[in-house]
Amino acid sequence: MKVTVLFFAQVRERAGRANAQLSLPEGSRLADALAVLAREHPALESLWPLVAVAVNGKLARPDTPLTEGAELALLPPVSGG
Amino acid sequence: MAELVEGPIEVERLLAAAARPDCGAVVLFLGTTRDHHEGREVLRLEYEAYRPMALAALEQIEGDTVERHAVATCRIVHRLGVVPAAEAGVAVVVAAAHRGAAFDAARWAMDQVKRAAPIWKKEHYAGGDAGWVAGAKLE
């Protein structure tokens, strides 16, 4: 299946991209996608403990199942206002 | 209905929309770009958001504010993109029967905006460099 990944703020700058497409085996969970992203983007290593991840606009846990066309978002610590 | 806007926040319009006969208090909070942070001169802020999730989060805060603080209305508008010094990046407007609840609710709503919405703030300094403001992990 294919999923889209959105990168924001310092995650976007460190990774040098705003979005990516991942091809994952059927049955993959969020943790599988994050493992691929960690491998492809070593520059993000120090940020991972601070990053929250949303799937289709909702905060998700590593065991969240992914489906075709899902939108993942990598959300570093927020600082609005 | 929360809003994300690209240009200046229309404060007069927000205040006009908040006025109602059953309320004796309207509190407006504006978060404005400050020209200094931790001893450094700040020229401007730049805000970025995960728009659909940020909008949903702001609307959730509006509803929670009304529910928890027994106020009549809460509106939140956040500006995105570049916000020069002294201009508003965020507005919270609360209308209530009495001022105490209105002040408390506006403060609570603003605290929530800072910790619960996927919005990020970058400071651009006088030296030409820039940095993301340290924030809170979304939970």
Backbone of each chain as ProteinMPNN parsed JSONL, in Angstrom:
{"seq_chain_A": "MKVTVLFFAQVRERAGRANAQLSLPEGSRLADALAVLAREHPALESLWPLVAVAVNGKLARPDTPLTEGAELALLPPVSGG", "coords_chain_A": {"N_chain_A": [[0.843, -1.199, 0.0], [0.27, 2.328, -0.464], [1.293, 5.213, 1.303], [1.025, 8.622, 2.378], [3.361, 10.964, 3.646], [3.636, 13.727, 5.736], [5.781, 16.429, 6.502], [6.662, 18.632, 9.085], [7.641, 21.944, 10.181], [10.57, 21.986, 12.178], [11.128, 19.353, 11.616], [10.557, 19.145, 8.912], [12.514, 20.894, 7.902], [14.92, 19.666, 8.732], [14.743, 17.21, 7.426], [14.674, 18.056, 4.887], [12.533, 18.098, 3.167], [9.023, 18.394, 2.383], [7.092, 16.518, 2.076], [6.428, 12.999, 1.496], [6.157, 9.862, -0.247], [5.373, 6.618, 0.76], [5.878, 3.175, 0.129], [4.436, 0.404, 1.436], [4.262, -2.905, 2.906], [1.18, -4.777, 2.789], [-0.916, -4.687, 5.671], [0.77, -3.293, 7.277], [1.816, -1.381, 10.138], [1.778, 1.752, 11.988], [4.28, 1.902, 13.275], [5.911, 0.486, 11.53], [6.06, 2.15, 9.308], [7.35, 4.313, 10.484], [9.8, 3.198, 11.06], [10.877, 2.887, 8.526], [11.039, 5.555, 7.766], [12.846, 6.525, 9.661], [15.115, 5.207, 8.869], [15.519, 6.243, 6.308], [15.89, 8.904, 6.818], [18.254, 9.879, 8.495], [18.953, 12.296, 9.619], [16.932, 13.041, 11.253], [17.194, 11.835, 13.641], [17.69, 12.801, 16.354], [15.368, 14.11, 16.861], [13.185, 12.367, 17.023], [12.233, 11.43, 19.639], [10.686, 13.565, 20.421], [8.714, 13.893, 18.61], [5.338, 13.844, 17.683], [2.924, 11.763, 16.085], [0.497, 11.863, 13.588], [-2.228, 10.11, 12.139], [-4.195, 10.353, 9.403], [-5.103, 12.819, 10.417], [-5.469, 12.432, 13.129], [-3.978, 11.936, 16.327], [-1.778, 9.219, 16.683], [-0.892, 5.878, 17.756], [2.04, 3.719, 17.879], [1.144, 1.139, 17.195], [-0.98, 1.512, 15.54], [-2.959, 0.491, 12.842], [-2.26, 0.813, 9.345], [-3.77, 2.074, 6.342], [-4.443, 1.875, 2.804], [-3.547, 4.836, 1.12], [-3.394, 6.407, 3.396], [-2.774, 9.341, 5.386], [0.039, 10.402, 6.907], [1.396, 12.402, 9.497], [4.193, 14.133, 10.637], [4.823, 15.562, 13.618], [6.486, 17.93, 15.232], [7.339, 19.337, 18.534], [4.796, 21.581, 19.539], [4.145, 25.106, 19.08], [2.304, 27.216, 18.961], [0.401, 30.326, 19.091]], "CA_chain_A": [[0.0, 0.0, 0.0], [0.991, 3.605, -0.47], [0.842, 6.229, 2.256], [1.683, 9.924, 2.253], [3.921, 11.468, 4.902], [3.837, 15.176, 5.748], [6.826, 16.858, 7.437], [6.387, 20.009, 9.499], [8.542, 22.771, 11.0], [11.978, 21.564, 12.179], [11.219, 18.043, 10.966], [10.621, 19.443, 7.474], [13.81, 21.493, 7.574], [15.989, 18.666, 8.906], [14.624, 16.163, 6.411], [14.853, 18.684, 3.583], [11.368, 17.86, 2.318], [7.738, 18.664, 3.032], [6.241, 15.321, 2.018], [7.018, 11.81, 0.872], [5.271, 8.708, -0.426], [5.99, 5.349, 1.15], [5.217, 1.923, -0.252], [4.57, -0.508, 2.578], [3.518, -4.162, 2.751], [-0.162, -4.821, 3.388], [-0.895, -5.051, 7.092], [1.752, -2.5, 8.031], [1.344, -0.478, 11.187], [2.514, 3.019, 12.014], [5.674, 1.657, 13.661], [6.65, 0.041, 10.338], [6.329, 3.347, 8.515], [8.333, 5.134, 11.191], [11.102, 2.546, 10.917], [11.361, 3.235, 7.177], [11.379, 6.982, 7.773], [14.068, 6.698, 10.458], [16.221, 4.708, 8.046], [15.722, 7.135, 5.162], [16.189, 10.271, 7.26], [19.069, 9.852, 9.723], [19.046, 13.647, 10.203], [15.829, 13.235, 12.202], [17.383, 10.939, 14.787], [17.564, 13.423, 17.673], [14.021, 14.678, 17.022], [12.124, 11.359, 17.16], [11.551, 11.348, 20.95], [9.809, 14.728, 20.612], [7.751, 13.987, 17.511], [4.054, 13.15, 17.728], [2.551, 11.363, 14.732], [-0.936, 11.748, 13.326], [-2.669, 9.357, 10.966], [-5.47, 10.931, 8.941], [-5.524, 13.949, 11.234], [-5.648, 12.111, 14.554], [-2.768, 11.399, 16.94], [-1.823, 7.759, 16.566], [0.131, 5.11, 18.459], [2.827, 2.905, 16.945], [0.447, -0.077, 16.744], [-2.117, 1.871, 14.684], [-2.878, -0.097, 11.5], [-2.319, 1.768, 8.234], [-4.552, 1.635, 5.19], [-4.097, 2.504, 1.534], [-3.854, 6.262, 0.994], [-3.362, 7.116, 4.689], [-1.917, 10.527, 5.49], [0.784, 10.48, 8.166], [1.994, 13.722, 9.706], [5.222, 14.153, 11.662], [4.52, 16.798, 14.297], [7.414, 18.262, 16.322], [6.657, 20.066, 19.618], [4.015, 22.696, 18.979], [4.463, 26.407, 19.695], [1.405, 28.238, 18.44], [0.036, 31.408, 19.989]], "C_chain_A": [[0.872, 1.24, 0.0], [0.392, 4.528, 0.595], [1.625, 7.51, 2.003], [2.19, 10.353, 3.624], [4.133, 12.968, 4.772], [4.843, 15.536, 6.836], [6.566, 18.318, 7.799], [7.54, 20.617, 10.299], [9.975, 22.209, 10.984], [12.163, 20.171, 11.582], [11.347, 18.225, 9.447], [12.003, 19.985, 7.097], [14.947, 20.482, 7.686], [15.959, 17.61, 7.804], [14.838, 16.734, 5.014], [13.713, 18.405, 2.62], [10.078, 18.075, 3.109], [6.826, 17.442, 2.999], [6.975, 14.181, 1.335], [5.922, 10.763, 0.682], [6.039, 7.468, 0.016], [5.174, 4.207, 0.585], [5.486, 0.909, 0.848], [3.815, -1.796, 2.293], [2.123, -4.035, 3.368], [-0.051, -5.255, 4.844], [0.091, -4.245, 7.915], [1.065, -1.626, 9.072], [2.214, 0.775, 11.179], [3.993, 2.799, 12.335], [6.52, 1.228, 12.46], [7.01, 1.239, 9.468], [7.411, 4.201, 9.167], [9.728, 4.528, 11.089], [11.717, 2.87, 9.558], [11.827, 4.693, 7.159], [12.674, 7.238, 8.553], [15.292, 6.273, 9.653], [16.542, 5.699, 6.928], [16.155, 8.543, 5.563], [16.985, 10.272, 8.563], [19.164, 11.233, 10.383], [17.962, 13.891, 11.245], [16.075, 12.539, 13.538], [17.118, 11.604, 16.137], [16.15, 13.954, 17.928], [12.96, 13.637, 17.377], [11.45, 11.335, 18.521], [10.536, 12.473, 21.17], [8.659, 14.775, 19.614], [6.488, 13.184, 17.812], [3.669, 12.835, 16.282], [1.035, 11.249, 14.632], [-1.154, 10.878, 12.103], [-4.065, 9.854, 10.617], [-6.016, 11.97, 9.926], [-5.756, 13.668, 12.694], [-4.344, 11.538, 15.099], [-2.881, 9.888, 17.016], [-0.679, 7.126, 17.345], [0.859, 4.201, 17.464], [2.082, 1.675, 16.412], [-0.778, 0.236, 15.87], [-1.962, 1.242, 13.302], [-2.986, 0.992, 10.429], [-3.15, 1.18, 7.103], [-4.109, 2.415, 3.961], [-4.498, 3.985, 1.529], [-3.816, 7.036, 2.3], [-2.426, 8.317, 4.619], [-1.282, 10.561, 6.872], [1.354, 11.886, 8.287], [2.97, 13.656, 10.871], [5.195, 15.532, 12.324], [5.526, 17.048, 15.435], [6.675, 19.062, 17.41], [6.017, 21.349, 19.107], [4.276, 23.983, 19.766], [3.59, 27.505, 19.106], [1.163, 29.33, 19.476], [1.092, 32.479, 20.089]], "O_chain_A": [[2.035, 1.214, 0.401], [-0.824, 4.614, 0.764], [2.74, 7.483, 1.482], [1.529, 10.132, 4.639], [4.74, 13.43, 3.807], [4.774, 15.021, 7.952], [6.285, 19.14, 6.927], [8.293, 19.925, 10.984], [10.536, 21.981, 9.913], [13.245, 19.848, 11.093], [12.14, 17.549, 8.791], [12.584, 19.577, 6.091], [15.834, 20.444, 6.833], [17.0, 17.174, 7.312], [15.143, 16.001, 4.073], [13.892, 18.465, 1.403], [10.051, 17.953, 4.334], [5.895, 17.337, 3.797], [8.002, 14.376, 0.686], [4.898, 10.782, 1.364], [7.212, 7.298, -0.318], [3.944, 4.254, 0.559], [6.638, 0.599, 1.149], [2.845, -1.797, 1.535], [1.913, -3.295, 4.329], [0.791, -6.079, 5.201], [0.238, -4.478, 9.114], [-0.079, -1.199, 8.916], [3.225, 0.858, 10.481], [4.86, 3.436, 11.737], [7.702, 1.562, 12.378], [8.125, 1.333, 8.955], [8.28, 4.744, 8.485], [10.721, 5.252, 11.035], [12.922, 3.099, 9.45], [12.878, 5.015, 6.605], [13.495, 8.064, 8.153], [16.357, 6.885, 9.738], [17.71, 5.958, 6.64], [16.716, 9.283, 4.755], [16.454, 10.626, 9.615], [19.429, 11.325, 11.581], [18.054, 14.833, 12.031], [15.262, 12.641, 14.456], [16.408, 11.047, 16.974], [15.779, 14.218, 19.072], [11.938, 13.982, 17.97], [10.225, 11.231, 18.59], [9.637, 12.351, 22.002], [7.744, 15.588, 19.745], [6.555, 12.003, 18.152], [4.048, 13.562, 15.363], [0.381, 10.628, 15.471], [-0.369, 10.903, 11.155], [-4.989, 9.783, 11.427], [-7.209, 12.002, 10.228], [-6.19, 14.55, 13.436], [-3.679, 10.751, 14.426], [-3.928, 9.342, 17.364], [0.361, 7.745, 17.567], [0.372, 3.944, 16.363], [2.356, 1.22, 15.302], [-1.526, -0.671, 15.502], [-0.935, 1.438, 12.652], [-3.717, 1.968, 10.594], [-3.226, -0.036, 6.929], [-3.485, 3.471, 4.065], [-5.622, 4.342, 1.882], [-4.171, 8.215, 2.319], [-1.429, 8.313, 3.897], [-1.969, 10.726, 7.88], [1.748, 12.49, 7.29], [2.627, 13.185, 11.955], [5.499, 16.541, 11.689], [5.418, 16.429, 16.493], [5.513, 19.424, 17.225], [6.62, 22.101, 18.341], [4.587, 23.949, 20.956], [4.074, 28.592, 18.789], [1.664, 29.258, 20.599], [0.914, 33.456, 20.816]]}, "seq_chain_B": "MAELVEGPIEVERLLAAAARPDCGAVVLFLGTTRDHHEGREVLRLEYEAYRPMALAALEQIEGDTVERHAVATCRIVHRLGVVPAAEAGVAVVVAAAHRGAAFDAARWAMDQVKRAAPIWKKEHYAGGDAGWVAGAKLE", "coords_chain_B": {"N_chain_B": [[-16.761, 28.833, 15.28], [-13.563, 28.247, 14.418], [-10.749, 29.948, 12.905], [-8.144, 29.939, 10.463], [-5.941, 32.256, 9.273], [-4.342, 34.18, 6.679], [-3.594, 36.815, 6.572], [-3.671, 40.037, 8.338], [-5.418, 39.837, 11.475], [-8.85, 40.309, 11.778], [-9.906, 42.22, 14.01], [-11.993, 43.974, 14.78], [-14.206, 42.889, 13.498], [-14.406, 40.428, 14.814], [-15.027, 41.26, 17.396], [-17.457, 42.525, 16.982], [-18.994, 40.345, 16.244], [-19.037, 38.968, 18.603], [-20.552, 40.384, 20.394], [-23.504, 40.398, 22.367], [-26.846, 40.436, 23.669], [-27.285, 39.041, 26.077], [-24.922, 39.012, 27.43], [-22.547, 40.438, 29.624], [-19.915, 40.857, 29.399], [-17.124, 40.982, 27.285], [-14.187, 39.502, 26.459], [-11.17, 40.09, 24.9], [-8.281, 38.571, 23.815], [-5.11, 39.181, 22.497], [-2.383, 37.69, 21.004], [0.7, 38.945, 20.398], [3.421, 39.712, 18.16], [6.475, 39.85, 19.68], [9.338, 41.929, 20.018], [11.632, 40.821, 21.04], [13.415, 38.012, 22.41], [14.612, 35.991, 24.896], [16.878, 37.64, 25.148], [17.533, 38.205, 22.532], [17.14, 40.086, 19.495], [14.132, 40.126, 17.835], [12.838, 40.056, 14.639], [10.615, 39.263, 13.195], [7.868, 36.908, 13.323], [7.166, 33.619, 12.132], [4.579, 31.574, 11.246], [3.517, 28.183, 11.012], [1.314, 25.544, 10.082], [-0.357, 22.367, 10.492], [-2.873, 22.243, 8.694], [-5.688, 21.104, 8.542], [-5.834, 19.58, 10.895], [-5.072, 21.417, 12.815], [-7.123, 23.291, 12.654], [-9.282, 21.716, 13.474], [-8.429, 21.199, 16.081], [-8.461, 23.766, 17.218], [-11.173, 24.298, 17.079], [-12.145, 22.355, 18.756], [-11.076, 23.306, 21.162], [-12.479, 25.714, 21.394], [-15.093, 24.723, 21.85], [-14.672, 23.211, 24.208], [-13.947, 25.248, 25.93], [-16.281, 26.764, 26.208], [-17.861, 24.86, 27.422], [-16.493, 24.104, 29.815], [-16.139, 26.491, 31.193], [-18.521, 27.769, 31.328], [-19.25, 29.914, 29.631], [-20.631, 32.136, 27.116], [-19.786, 32.259, 24.407], [-16.877, 31.322, 22.482], [-14.283, 32.287, 20.453], [-11.634, 31.547, 18.24], [-8.927, 32.737, 16.439], [-6.235, 32.111, 14.375], [-3.289, 33.349, 13.004], [-1.329, 32.634, 10.106], [1.885, 32.188, 8.484], [4.044, 35.013, 7.856], [4.358, 37.208, 10.598], [4.724, 40.411, 11.481], [6.58, 42.394, 13.95], [4.704, 43.512, 16.74], [2.255, 43.023, 15.572], [-0.77, 41.005, 15.595], [-0.742, 37.52, 16.18], [-2.466, 35.667, 17.056], [-5.861, 35.461, 18.126], [-8.167, 35.42, 20.78], [-11.49, 35.396, 21.624], [-13.896, 35.86, 24.021], [-17.208, 35.725, 25.145], [-19.322, 36.411, 27.855], [-21.672, 36.199, 30.609], [-20.652, 37.471, 32.856], [-17.635, 39.185, 33.921], [-15.593, 37.738, 35.257], [-15.685, 34.982, 34.602], [-15.299, 35.268, 31.897], [-12.671, 36.305, 31.64], [-11.198, 34.199, 32.845], [-11.836, 32.082, 31.134], [-10.812, 32.924, 28.669], [-8.097, 32.964, 29.177], [-7.624, 30.268, 29.763], [-8.332, 29.079, 27.319], [-6.37, 30.152, 25.661], [-4.04, 29.056, 26.772], [-4.499, 26.412, 26.083], [-4.385, 26.556, 23.298], [-1.671, 26.878, 22.906], [-0.662, 24.416, 23.582], [-2.058, 22.34, 22.362], [-2.596, 22.488, 19.641], [-1.533, 21.737, 16.335], [0.573, 23.795, 15.489], [3.268, 25.852, 14.587], [5.986, 27.994, 15.51], [8.313, 30.194, 14.259], [11.161, 32.083, 14.959], [12.583, 34.938, 13.561], [15.658, 36.407, 13.604], [17.543, 39.457, 14.328], [20.151, 39.119, 13.492], [19.965, 37.693, 11.172], [19.672, 35.006, 11.276], [17.543, 32.21, 12.271], [15.101, 30.536, 14.315], [13.219, 27.715, 15.545], [10.686, 27.954, 17.946], [10.935, 26.521, 21.141], [8.694, 24.026, 22.081], [5.702, 22.275, 23.126], [5.267, 18.764, 23.408], [2.866, 17.17, 21.434], [-0.015, 15.647, 22.801]], "CA_chain_B": [[-15.945, 28.369, 14.156], [-12.202, 28.774, 14.43], [-10.226, 30.317, 11.586], [-6.719, 30.145, 10.191], [-5.926, 33.336, 8.283], [-3.002, 34.49, 6.157], [-3.279, 38.238, 6.75], [-4.003, 40.585, 9.657], [-6.652, 39.37, 12.113], [-9.857, 41.385, 11.761], [-10.348, 42.277, 15.402], [-13.298, 44.643, 14.881], [-15.229, 41.929, 13.079], [-14.552, 39.439, 15.884], [-15.71, 41.886, 18.529], [-18.858, 42.745, 16.596], [-19.67, 39.048, 16.243], [-19.125, 38.451, 19.976], [-21.496, 41.171, 21.198], [-24.851, 39.824, 22.457], [-27.559, 41.09, 24.762], [-27.279, 38.317, 27.35], [-23.558, 39.01, 27.963], [-22.054, 41.707, 30.14], [-18.457, 40.9, 29.286], [-16.422, 40.4, 26.144], [-12.738, 39.581, 26.64], [-10.353, 39.836, 23.707], [-6.844, 38.429, 24.005], [-4.298, 39.126, 21.279], [-0.974, 37.345, 21.136], [1.366, 39.779, 19.394], [4.846, 39.444, 17.956], [7.355, 40.637, 20.56], [10.586, 42.148, 19.269], [12.808, 40.228, 21.692], [13.2, 36.724, 23.064], [15.836, 35.507, 25.527], [17.983, 38.545, 24.894], [17.803, 38.396, 21.111], [16.19, 40.934, 18.798], [13.288, 39.363, 16.91], [12.298, 40.938, 13.593], [9.271, 38.798, 12.821], [7.576, 35.487, 13.535], [6.58, 32.926, 10.981], [3.796, 30.444, 11.756], [3.195, 27.088, 10.094], [0.325, 24.659, 10.718], [-0.988, 21.241, 9.792], [-4.121, 23.006, 8.69], [-6.959, 20.484, 8.944], [-5.777, 19.145, 12.292], [-5.019, 22.631, 13.636], [-8.476, 23.855, 12.683], [-10.093, 20.837, 14.335], [-7.981, 21.39, 17.47], [-8.949, 25.066, 17.691], [-12.621, 24.193, 17.273], [-12.309, 21.574, 19.982], [-10.792, 24.214, 22.289], [-13.632, 26.621, 21.511], [-16.193, 23.995, 22.48], [-14.295, 22.869, 25.585], [-13.939, 26.484, 26.722], [-17.68, 27.083, 26.518], [-18.385, 23.843, 28.331], [-15.82, 24.093, 31.121], [-16.16, 27.79, 31.879], [-19.887, 28.312, 31.326], [-19.33, 31.202, 28.934], [-21.593, 32.05, 26.015], [-19.105, 31.94, 23.15], [-15.418, 31.432, 22.387], [-13.798, 32.23, 19.066], [-10.177, 31.582, 18.144], [-8.392, 32.955, 15.093], [-4.774, 32.076, 14.362], [-2.687, 33.791, 11.745], [-0.207, 31.815, 9.623], [2.818, 32.951, 7.66], [4.862, 36.013, 8.553], [3.671, 38.202, 11.427], [5.742, 41.385, 11.91], [6.543, 42.834, 15.343], [3.545, 44.273, 17.234], [0.99, 42.554, 14.983], [-1.34, 39.86, 16.304], [-0.672, 36.203, 15.558], [-3.607, 34.861, 17.521], [-6.9, 36.171, 18.866], [-9.193, 34.648, 21.483], [-12.588, 36.27, 22.053], [-14.875, 35.156, 24.845], [-18.333, 36.506, 25.664], [-19.939, 35.753, 29.014], [-22.562, 37.065, 31.376], [-19.873, 38.254, 33.821], [-16.236, 39.302, 33.499], [-14.689, 36.755, 35.858], [-15.671, 33.773, 33.773], [-14.762, 35.607, 30.57], [-11.202, 36.367, 31.764], [-10.679, 32.849, 33.108], [-12.017, 31.25, 29.95], [-9.885, 33.369, 27.616], [-6.757, 32.507, 29.564], [-7.573, 28.807, 29.606], [-8.347, 28.777, 25.879], [-5.063, 30.506, 25.095], [-3.095, 28.025, 27.213], [-4.749, 25.215, 25.282], [-3.894, 26.8, 21.929], [-0.22, 26.711, 22.882], [-0.204, 23.034, 23.804], [-2.876, 21.289, 21.752], [-2.833, 22.673, 18.2], [-0.303, 21.561, 15.548], [1.0, 25.073, 14.921], [4.671, 26.073, 14.949], [6.4, 29.391, 15.451], [9.741, 30.375, 13.996], [11.616, 33.449, 15.179], [13.64, 35.447, 12.68], [16.424, 37.333, 14.437], [18.2, 40.585, 13.672], [21.401, 38.663, 12.89], [19.709, 37.001, 9.91], [19.372, 33.589, 11.503], [16.161, 31.947, 12.686], [14.986, 29.309, 15.115], [11.891, 27.292, 15.978], [10.488, 28.139, 19.379], [10.75, 25.251, 21.849], [7.269, 23.909, 22.412], [5.191, 21.143, 23.888], [4.936, 17.594, 22.6], [1.414, 16.942, 21.338], [-0.448, 14.412, 23.471]], "C_chain_B": [[-14.57, 29.03, 14.182], [-11.763, 29.113, 13.007], [-8.704, 30.311, 11.598], [-6.661, 31.165, 9.066], [-4.482, 33.655, 7.875], [-2.599, 35.943, 6.407], [-3.64, 38.709, 8.143], [-5.35, 40.075, 10.172], [-7.63, 40.54, 12.215], [-10.538, 41.477, 13.117], [-11.735, 42.901, 15.53], [-14.434, 43.68, 14.521], [-15.483, 40.886, 14.165], [-15.343, 40.013, 17.051], [-17.186, 42.109, 18.206], [-19.634, 41.435, 16.658], [-19.887, 38.521, 17.661], [-20.194, 39.157, 20.801], [-22.869, 40.51, 21.192], [-25.531, 40.332, 23.718], [-27.513, 40.343, 26.096], [-25.895, 38.283, 28.003], [-23.158, 40.404, 28.442], [-20.554, 41.839, 30.011], [-18.008, 40.275, 27.972], [-14.939, 40.597, 26.402], [-12.067, 39.218, 25.331], [-8.906, 39.696, 24.139], [-6.179, 38.388, 22.644], [-2.893, 38.712, 21.661], [-0.24, 38.059, 20.025], [2.849, 39.447, 19.307], [5.675, 40.423, 18.787], [8.721, 40.75, 19.879], [11.834, 41.609, 19.966], [12.426, 38.896, 22.311], [14.537, 36.225, 23.573], [17.046, 36.326, 25.096], [18.309, 38.798, 23.432], [16.73, 39.269, 20.477], [15.442, 40.111, 17.745], [12.667, 40.333, 15.907], [10.866, 40.558, 13.232], [9.12, 37.335, 13.229], [7.009, 34.917, 12.245], [5.883, 31.676, 11.522], [3.494, 29.46, 10.633], [2.204, 26.179, 10.822], [0.058, 23.445, 9.844], [-2.464, 21.608, 9.777], [-5.368, 22.242, 9.138], [-6.972, 20.076, 10.419], [-5.754, 20.354, 13.228], [-6.406, 23.244, 13.762], [-9.38, 23.027, 13.598], [-9.721, 21.036, 15.805], [-8.517, 22.707, 18.025], [-10.458, 25.004, 17.936], [-12.948, 23.365, 18.516], [-12.094, 22.463, 21.217], [-11.946, 25.191, 22.49], [-14.777, 25.937, 22.262], [-15.903, 23.654, 23.929], [-14.347, 24.096, 26.483], [-15.357, 26.855, 27.147], [-18.217, 26.121, 27.575], [-17.795, 23.957, 29.736], [-16.022, 25.378, 31.909], [-17.529, 28.452, 31.867], [-19.935, 29.727, 30.762], [-20.233, 31.019, 27.708], [-20.92, 31.639, 24.71], [-17.595, 32.055, 23.315], [-15.042, 31.317, 20.927], [-12.278, 32.347, 19.079], [-9.787, 31.762, 16.68], [-6.875, 32.942, 15.193], [-4.274, 32.484, 12.986], [-1.528, 32.877, 11.387], [0.672, 32.663, 8.705], [3.547, 33.975, 8.513], [3.984, 36.984, 9.334], [4.72, 39.171, 11.973], [5.556, 41.79, 13.37], [5.318, 43.709, 15.589], [2.223, 43.845, 16.598], [0.538, 41.265, 15.675], [-1.198, 38.576, 15.491], [-1.835, 35.32, 15.944], [-4.582, 35.772, 18.261], [-7.833, 35.162, 19.51], [-10.246, 35.641, 21.959], [-13.617, 35.439, 22.797], [-15.97, 36.133, 25.273], [-18.992, 35.71, 26.782], [-20.848, 36.735, 29.733], [-21.758, 37.998, 32.281], [-18.386, 38.172, 33.498], [-15.317, 38.215, 34.044], [-14.552, 35.512, 34.991], [-15.047, 34.064, 32.412], [-13.232, 35.663, 30.603], [-10.62, 34.966, 31.932], [-10.727, 31.985, 31.847], [-11.032, 31.627, 28.85], [-8.468, 32.886, 27.916], [-6.61, 31.002, 29.345], [-7.507, 28.431, 28.127], [-6.979, 29.047, 25.264], [-3.994, 29.492, 25.512], [-3.257, 26.747, 26.381], [-4.217, 25.367, 23.856], [-2.401, 26.489, 21.851], [0.2, 25.251, 23.001], [-0.933, 21.987, 22.986], [-3.104, 21.431, 20.25], [-1.521, 22.497, 17.432], [0.033, 22.826, 14.748], [2.404, 25.335, 15.448], [5.077, 27.506, 14.659], [7.906, 29.46, 15.262], [10.086, 31.836, 14.21], [12.715, 33.783, 14.187], [14.353, 36.58, 13.412], [17.119, 38.401, 13.605], [19.492, 40.151, 12.977], [21.215, 37.924, 11.574], [19.435, 35.521, 10.074], [17.947, 33.434, 12.045], [16.134, 30.672, 13.508], [13.549, 29.016, 15.475], [11.789, 27.434, 17.486], [10.223, 26.772, 20.02], [9.314, 25.149, 22.326], [6.954, 22.676, 23.205], [4.901, 19.98, 22.955], [3.423, 17.391, 22.613], [1.065, 15.631, 22.022], [-1.944, 14.254, 23.335]], "O_chain_B": [[-14.45, 30.239, 13.986], [-12.337, 28.624, 12.034], [-8.068, 30.633, 12.601], [-7.268, 30.962, 8.015], [-3.539, 33.425, 8.632], [-1.411, 36.265, 6.451], [-3.889, 37.896, 9.033], [-6.297, 39.905, 9.405], [-7.275, 41.623, 12.681], [-11.598, 40.894, 13.342], [-12.564, 42.415, 16.299], [-15.484, 43.668, 15.164], [-16.627, 40.504, 14.413], [-16.211, 39.35, 17.619], [-18.055, 41.907, 19.055], [-20.793, 41.413, 17.074], [-20.798, 37.73, 17.903], [-20.688, 38.609, 21.787], [-23.354, 40.102, 20.137], [-24.87, 40.625, 24.715], [-27.688, 40.96, 27.147], [-25.706, 37.608, 29.015], [-23.393, 41.406, 27.767], [-19.976, 42.827, 30.463], [-18.45, 39.189, 27.597], [-14.477, 41.729, 26.548], [-12.352, 38.181, 24.731], [-8.356, 40.602, 24.764], [-6.611, 37.663, 21.748], [-2.279, 39.314, 22.542], [-0.507, 37.824, 18.846], [3.448, 38.962, 20.266], [5.591, 41.64, 18.623], [9.198, 39.805, 19.25], [12.956, 41.896, 19.549], [11.275, 38.674, 22.687], [15.482, 36.051, 22.802], [18.09, 35.786, 24.73], [19.255, 39.523, 23.122], [15.562, 39.21, 20.859], [16.053, 39.484, 16.879], [12.04, 41.318, 16.297], [10.02, 41.42, 12.995], [10.101, 36.625, 13.448], [6.459, 35.626, 11.403], [6.505, 30.833, 12.167], [3.254, 29.836, 9.486], [2.255, 26.06, 12.046], [0.224, 23.485, 8.625], [-3.204, 21.323, 10.719], [-6.054, 22.704, 10.049], [-7.987, 20.209, 11.103], [-6.346, 20.319, 14.307], [-6.813, 23.664, 14.846], [-10.145, 23.574, 14.393], [-10.593, 21.042, 16.673], [-8.973, 22.763, 19.167], [-10.957, 25.593, 18.894], [-13.91, 23.649, 19.23], [-12.841, 22.377, 22.191], [-12.344, 25.464, 23.623], [-15.353, 26.505, 23.19], [-16.775, 23.787, 24.788], [-14.737, 24.009, 27.647], [-15.599, 27.214, 28.3], [-18.929, 26.52, 28.497], [-18.524, 23.91, 30.727], [-16.072, 25.363, 33.139], [-17.679, 29.577, 32.346], [-20.568, 30.618, 31.327], [-20.553, 29.896, 27.319], [-21.422, 30.774, 23.992], [-17.102, 32.787, 24.173], [-15.432, 30.369, 20.245], [-11.709, 33.141, 19.828], [-10.255, 31.037, 15.803], [-6.294, 33.671, 15.997], [-4.769, 32.027, 11.956], [-0.82, 32.395, 12.271], [0.255, 33.713, 8.218], [3.655, 33.827, 9.731], [3.002, 37.513, 8.813], [5.518, 38.797, 12.833], [4.498, 41.556, 13.955], [4.947, 44.534, 14.754], [1.164, 44.274, 17.056], [1.342, 40.536, 16.257], [-1.487, 38.539, 14.295], [-2.155, 34.35, 15.256], [-4.182, 36.724, 18.931], [-8.239, 34.181, 18.886], [-9.918, 36.622, 22.626], [-14.139, 34.451, 22.28], [-15.676, 37.245, 25.713], [-19.193, 34.501, 26.673], [-20.799, 37.942, 29.496], [-22.117, 39.162, 32.46], [-17.929, 37.212, 32.878], [-14.366, 37.812, 33.374], [-13.448, 35.058, 34.69], [-14.354, 33.221, 31.843], [-12.57, 35.136, 29.709], [-9.668, 34.594, 31.246], [-9.784, 31.257, 31.539], [-10.482, 30.756, 28.178], [-7.74, 32.457, 27.021], [-5.606, 30.531, 28.812], [-6.721, 27.57, 27.733], [-6.491, 28.267, 24.447], [-3.144, 29.114, 24.705], [-2.276, 26.093, 26.026], [-3.668, 24.426, 23.282], [-1.922, 25.917, 20.871], [1.293, 24.883, 22.571], [-0.478, 20.845, 22.916], [-3.747, 20.572, 19.646], [-0.497, 23.049, 17.836], [-0.186, 22.914, 13.54], [2.695, 25.073, 16.615], [4.597, 28.142, 13.72], [8.67, 28.857, 16.015], [9.397, 32.725, 13.71], [13.656, 33.013, 13.997], [13.739, 37.578, 13.79], [17.267, 38.289, 12.388], [19.886, 40.752, 11.977], [22.196, 37.563, 10.925], [19.015, 34.853, 9.13], [17.242, 34.422, 12.248], [17.03, 29.834, 13.409], [12.75, 29.928, 15.686], [12.713, 27.071, 18.214], [9.416, 25.981, 19.532], [8.782, 26.092, 22.913], [7.816, 22.101, 23.869], [4.365, 20.161, 21.861], [2.786, 17.434, 23.665], [1.755, 14.626, 21.85], [-2.509, 13.279, 23.829]]}, "name": "protein", "num_of_chains": 2, "seq": "MKVTVLFFAQVRERAGRANAQLSLPEGSRLADALAVLAREHPALESLWPLVAVAVNGKLARPDTPLTEGAELALLPPVSGGMAELVEGPIEVERLLAAAARPDCGAVVLFLGTTRDHHEGREVLRLEYEAYRPMALAALEQIEGDTVERHAVATCRIVHRLGVVPAAEAGVAVVVAAAHRGAAFDAARWAMDQVKRAAPIWKKEHYAGGDAGWVAGAKLE"}
